[in-house]
Amino acid sequence: MADSRDFNPITAAGYHDLETKIAALEADRPEKIAILAEARAHGDLSENAEYSAAKRDLRHLESQLRFFNKQLQYAKVVNPKADTTVELGKWVTVRFLDDEDTATYQLVGTAEADLEAGKITRVSPLGKALLGHRPKERVTIAAPNASYDVEIVAVSLTAPRN
């Protein structure tokens, strides 16, 4: 049996997204196999660009399937507690003390990180520094090129409305 350290924490939504990606790839697989078989039927494989492209596409699909299945295999869904402590799955609003700007992020597992969607990983400098803290606490973030301070404004289970 795998040790709990062998698992990657992930939100329930992130787990569902992985399942959706796998299902979509599995649905595309028969078509990719049929395209490859049709291209193979066209004769000389050494000079068959359709065959090479179809083979490359199928290999790419198979590689993505293996990658997502491994992520799912080692994923452990984390259900955050209904309190104000920063933990995986929660939304955190922070105020940057250098310029008074505010931003809201969801702390997620590494496979779910998407800065444009406001999802930061728990192992990023900001995510790591925020873990375990509560609103009104000041936290110093040690980034690769400099350090900066933030104040935690709010922590919630759901995304704040804008």
Secondary structure, DSSP 8 states (H G I E B T S, - for coil): ---GGGSEEE-HHHHHHHHHHHHHHHHHHHHHHHHHHHHHTTS-GGG-HHHHHHHHHHHHHHHHHHHHHHHHHTEEE----SSSS--TT-EEEEEETTT--EEEEEEE-GGG-BGGGTEEETTSHHHHHHTT--TT-EEEEE-SS-EEEEEEEEEESS----
